[in-house]
Amino acid sequence: MKKRLDLSELYRHAKHFDTDGGSFDPSRKPQYRSIFISDVHLGTKDCKAQYLAEFLKTNKCECLYLVGDIFDGWRMKSGVYWHKSFNRVIRHILKLSKTGIPVYYITGNHDEFLRRYANTDFDNIHLVNRTTHVSATGKRYLVIHGDQFEGVTRCTALLKYIGDVGYEVLMLLNRAFNRIRVKAGLGYWSFAAFLKTHIKRAKQYIHDYECAVSLGAKKQGFDGVVCGHIHQAAAKKIHDIDYFNTGDWVESCTALVEDHDGNFKLIYWLEHSTLMKNKMRKKSQPQKIPAQAAQSTANEDQPSV
């Protein structure tokens, strides 16, 4: 039976995890049938909420899935960082729900304080720990954050350290390095993404995770799985089922979308974002000298009589 709770209760700490939250099969027709996003990490300096707000404003859907770690409760325990762009993201999501579009909020490990309240509805926002998405072709997809499968991966203590404390250091370096790149008129580049594809143990961890999630979904009778958690966007076949990872809005700014024919694809928003293009264009243009300053400079250059 569905529950309805006071919103203030959502901020109490909880680690409870329960079962399937139901499914949705939409029938109306905006731009996309379904959109899946995850790992936004609102409440942190590395969250690229301004790009997500732009994405949500630009891309319309019949059903929105928030696949975990939308808020970063872990980081907010030691101090909350809040930017006005975070409010824009929340307003866009609330606006979608108010217009009748179902929003499924699947809890993650960084917002695990919400897991206790799974199977709770807030108008058209459905808080669940996992759910089932039925595609336009009738395929059934398990939608889950994915941290539940991490225990079966081969992850050393060193790699866990890199994934937690080390990751924060990498993102700090990312911010400094990319400020320099933007000033030079270059695009975003991620240290963390580079290491994931160049360190053998990191690549093994990602492979093990993808296989574990895919096999878990297959054993439960699903045709595919949509997850997040590892900040590594992917769309591939594993164990004869469809494996989709939505990526993140900290590094890659990616989303998974389904069209009205049941086809899925990843969108790398930084490649389409007008915000990113305008930022790079402004930094690459030579600075204009004000007319008054230019005249002053010209007078200084003239020889004195």
C-alpha positions in Angstrom: 0.0 0.0 0.0 1.3 3.5 -0.9 2.2 5.9 1.9 2.1 9.7 2.1 4.5 11.4 4.5 5.4 14.9 5.6 8.4 16.0 3.6 10.3 17.0 6.7 10.6 13.3 7.7 12.7 12.6 4.5 15.7 14.1 6.2 16.0 11.6 8.9 18.9 9.1 8.4 17.8 5.7 7.2 19.5 2.7 5.5 16.5 0.4 5.0 16.2 -1.1 1.5 13.1 -2.8 0.2 11.6 -4.3 -3.0 10.2 -3.3 -6.4 8.4 0.0 -6.6 6.2 -0.8 -9.6 6.3 0.1 -13.3 5.0 2.7 -15.7 3.9 2.4 -19.4 3.3 6.0 -20.8 1.2 6.7 -23.9 1.4 10.4 -24.6 3.9 11.9 -27.1 6.4 14.7 -26.4 10.0 14.6 -27.6 11.1 11.5 -25.8 9.2 8.6 -24.3 11.5 8.3 -21.3 14.6 10.1 -19.9 16.9 8.5 -17.4 19.5 10.5 -15.4 21.5 9.7 -12.3 24.4 10.7 -10.1 23.7 14.5 -10.0 25.1 14.9 -6.5 23.3 18.1 -5.6 25.0 19.7 -2.6 28.5 19.4 -3.9 30.8 21.8 -5.8 31.4 19.4 -8.6 27.7 19.1 -9.5 27.1 20.6 -13.0 23.5 21.5 -12.2 23.5 24.4 -14.7 23.9 22.0 -17.6 21.3 19.6 -16.2 18.8 22.5 -15.8 19.5 23.4 -19.5 19.0 19.7 -20.5 15.7 19.4 -18.7 14.4 22.6 -20.2 15.4 21.6 -23.7 14.4 17.9 -23.7 10.8 16.9 -23.0 9.6 13.4 -22.0 6.6 11.4 -21.0 8.3 9.8 -18.0 11.4 10.9 -16.0 13.6 8.4 -14.1 16.0 9.8 -11.5 18.3 6.8 -11.0 19.9 7.5 -7.7 22.4 9.9 -6.1 20.4 13.0 -7.0 21.3 14.5 -3.7 24.7 13.8 -2.0 23.8 13.1 1.6 27.3 11.8 2.4 29.0 15.2 1.5 26.2 17.3 3.1 26.8 15.6 6.5 30.1 17.6 6.7 28.7 20.8 5.2 26.2 21.8 2.6 27.3 23.6 -0.6 24.2 25.0 -2.4 24.2 26.9 -5.7 21.3 28.7 -7.2 21.5 26.3 -10.2 20.5 23.5 -7.8 17.2 25.2 -7.3 16.6 25.4 -11.0 17.0 21.7 -11.4 14.6 21.0 -8.6 12.1 23.5 -10.0 12.3 21.8 -13.4 11.6 18.4 -11.9 8.7 19.7 -9.8 7.3 21.5 -12.9 7.3 18.2 -14.8 5.5 16.4 -12.0 2.9 19.2 -11.8 2.1 18.9 -15.5 1.2 15.2 -15.0 4.5 13.6 -16.0 5.4 10.7 -13.7 8.8 11.1 -12.0 10.4 8.0 -10.5 13.1 8.8 -7.9 15.2 5.6 -7.5 17.3 5.9 -4.3 21.1 5.5 -4.4 23.8 5.1 -1.9 24.6 8.8 -1.5 20.9 9.5 -0.9 20.3 6.3 1.1 18.6 8.3 3.8 15.5 8.2 1.5 15.4 4.4 1.3 13.4 4.0 4.4 10.6 5.9 2.7 10.5 3.9 -0.5 7.0 3.3 -2.0 5.9 6.7 -1.0 4.1 9.1 -3.5 4.4 12.9 -3.5 1.7 13.7 -6.2 3.4 12.4 -9.4 6.8 11.9 -7.8 7.3 8.2 -6.8 10.0 7.4 -4.4 11.3 3.8 -4.9 14.4 1.7 -4.4 14.0 0.0 -7.7 11.3 -0.1 -10.4 10.5 -1.7 -13.8 10.3 0.2 -17.0 8.4 -1.2 -19.9 9.8 0.0 -23.3 7.7 0.8 -26.4 8.6 -2.6 -27.7 7.4 -4.4 -24.6 10.8 -5.1 -23.1 11.1 -5.1 -19.3 14.0 -3.2 -17.8 15.1 -3.2 -14.2 15.8 0.4 -13.1 18.1 0.4 -10.1 21.0 2.7 -8.9 23.4 -0.3 -8.8 25.4 0.1 -5.6 23.6 -3.1 -4.4 25.8 -5.1 -6.8 29.1 -3.6 -5.7 29.8 -6.4 -3.2 30.4 -9.0 -5.9 33.1 -6.9 -7.7 36.8 -7.4 -7.2 37.6 -4.2 -5.5 40.8 -3.8 -3.4 41.1 -1.5 -0.4 43.4 0.8 -2.4 40.8 1.1 -5.1 38.1 1.8 -2.6 40.2 4.6 -1.2 40.7 6.0 -4.6 37.0 5.8 -5.2 36.2 7.7 -2.0 38.9 10.1 -0.7 41.0 9.9 -3.8 38.0 10.8 -6.0 37.4 14.0 -4.1 41.1 15.0 -4.7 40.7 14.2 -8.4 37.6 16.4 -8.6 39.5 19.2 -6.8 42.2 18.9 -9.4 39.6 18.7 -12.1 38.1 22.1 -11.1 41.4 23.9 -11.2 42.6 22.3 -14.4 39.4 22.9 -16.3 39.3 26.6 -15.3 42.6 26.9 -17.2 41.2 24.9 -20.1 38.1 27.2 -20.3 40.3 30.3 -20.3 42.2 28.7 -23.2 38.9 28.1 -25.1 39.1 24.4 -24.7 36.4 21.9 -23.6 36.0 20.0 -20.4 38.4 17.2 -19.6 38.1 14.7 -16.7 41.0 13.3 -14.7 38.7 10.6 -13.2 37.4 9.5 -16.6 41.0 9.2 -17.9 42.1 7.1 -15.0 39.0 4.8 -15.3 40.1 3.9 -18.8 43.8 3.7 -18.2 44.3 2.0 -14.8 44.0 -1.8 -15.1 42.3 -2.3 -11.7 39.8 0.4 -12.4 38.9 -1.1 -15.8 38.5 -4.5 -14.1 36.2 -3.0 -11.5 34.0 -1.4 -14.1 33.9 -4.7 -16.1 33.0 -6.7 -13.0 30.3 -4.2 -12.0 28.7 -4.2 -15.5 28.7 -8.0 -15.6 27.3 -8.3 -12.0 24.4 -5.9 -12.7 23.6 -7.5 -16.1 23.6 -11.0 -14.7 21.5 -10.0 -11.7 18.9 -8.5 -14.0 18.9 -11.5 -16.3 18.4 -13.9 -13.4 15.4 -11.9 -12.3 13.8 -12.3 -15.8 14.4 -8.8 -17.2 15.3 -8.0 -20.8 17.7 -5.3 -19.7 18.9 -3.0 -16.9 19.3 0.8 -16.4 21.6 1.8 -13.7 24.2 4.4 -12.6 26.6 4.5 -9.6 30.0 4.2 -11.3 29.8 7.4 -13.3 30.6 5.5 -16.5 28.0 5.9 -19.3 27.5 2.8 -21.4 25.0 1.2 -23.8 25.9 -2.4 -24.7 24.9 -6.1 -24.7 26.1 -8.1 -21.7 24.9 -11.7 -21.0 22.4 -11.3 -23.9 20.5 -8.4 -22.2 20.6 -4.7 -22.7 23.0 -2.9 -20.2 22.5 0.9 -19.9 24.4 3.1 -17.5 23.2 6.7 -17.4 26.6 8.2 -16.5 26.6 11.3 -14.3 26.2 15.1 -14.0 29.6 15.6 -12.2 32.0 14.7 -15.1 30.4 13.5 -18.3 26.9 15.2 -18.1 25.1 12.3 -19.8 21.6 11.0 -20.0 19.8 8.0 -21.4 16.7 8.6 -23.5 14.1 6.3 -25.1 12.3 7.4 -28.3 8.7 6.5 -29.2 9.9 3.4 -31.1 11.6 1.9 -28.1 15.2 2.8 -29.2 17.6 3.9 -26.5 20.6 6.2 -26.8 23.0 8.1 -24.7 23.2 11.9 -24.9 26.5 13.6 -24.1 25.1 17.0 -23.2 28.4 18.9 -23.1 28.5 18.3 -26.9 25.2 20.1 -27.3 25.1 22.6 -24.5 24.8 26.2 -25.5 26.2 27.1 -22.1 29.4 25.3 -22.8 29.7 26.7 -26.3 29.1 30.2 -25.2 31.6 29.9 -22.4 34.3 28.7 -24.7 33.4 31.3 -27.3 33.7 34.1 -24.8 37.0 32.9 -23.5 38.5 32.4 -27.0 37.6 35.9 -28.2 40.2 38.6 -27.8 39.3 41.1 -25.1 38.1 44.5 -26.4 39.7 47.6 -25.1 37.2 50.3 -24.1 37.2 53.3 -26.5 38.3 55.7 -23.8 41.2 53.5 -22.7 42.1 53.0 -26.4 42.2 56.7 -27.0 44.3 57.2 -23.8 46.7 54.6 -25.0 46.9 56.2 -28.5 47.7 59.6 -26.9 50.5 58.0 -24.8 52.0 56.6 -27.9 52.2 59.9 -29.6 55.6 61.7 -29.4 55.7 64.7 -27.2 56.6 68.1 -28.8 
